């Protein structure tokens, strides 16, 4: 017969172990990766480990399932018999026969163990994981990930067998938690909400967002032939007159061979005095124009221009010939509608 105190402590420990694995398993699926990634990027170690866990969800889940199973088996094989033995003496003192004592103690022990296991080892931790998914994931998943590394040989064998069974039925195993909506899912939600009248998109900005993600640089570049360009001998007065006539604030400068040398902004020459107004602009005032591929998606192009603080970029063909320019305003127009240069004439 196991010591009563040992049996009680073992029961509590196994219930907590089962609850931990249940909560970790549900947390990894209910937590939103988008809510955790900013913390990981800020240097949070628990967040980084949680992301790793989400990227190895099959390994984590297998570890949690193994932990839950082992906890349940130990409760049934160690704790339940101990509780049953503790009940024999009180039941015998009530005058019950040997067989009645055995059956009654077994039923009471099984009921108590099952109730507490389901309540504390299953239901409560599951509800905690659903109620505070991100917080639960940040606390539990890193620990579960560490355990999964220790148990990797055993878990690897079990996962291999499970994946083999799935393959027989033509099901592809997934190893990463999908904790965010796909673009198609969001688009369907928006379309349904608009149709039902609970979402209004009068400007078309929301609808444009989905089309925006499908377009590439080559779809909106302005051909070089449609641009107002100048040669290297351009003067400040030429730029000022061009601004007055066309309204654009930026102008591309080409060399004699038609190669792009850079561009000038109105404010680069606006302060020129009368003596400098008719002199060629100094080369050092030319702003660099970076290049970008035609197949780059617009959302990536926008991120690149934002990172490099560029308002325009050049697109070249495979032979290195200038094809056209990508303007930041044109990208924004794809997203929010028409955007004009502040100095542009209608």
Buried (B, 14 or more C-beta within 10 A) or exposed (E): EBEEEEBBEBBEEBBBBBBBBBBBBBBBBBBEBEBBBEBBEEEBEBBBBBBBBBBBBBBBBBBBBBBBEBBBEBBBEBBBBBBBBBBBEEBBEEEBEEEEBBEBBBEBBBEBBBEBBEEBBBEBBBEBBBEBBBBBBBBBBBBBBEBBEEBBEEBEEBBEEBBEEEEEEEEEEEEEBEBEEEEEEBBEEBBEBBEEEEEEEEEEEBBBBBEBBEBBBBEBBBEBEEBEBBEBEBBBBBBBEBBEEBBBBBBBBBEEEEEBBBBBBBEBBEEBEEEBBEEEBEEEBBBEBEEBEBEBBBBEBBEBBEEEEBBBBBBBEEEEEBBBBBBBBBBBBBBEEEBEBEEEEE
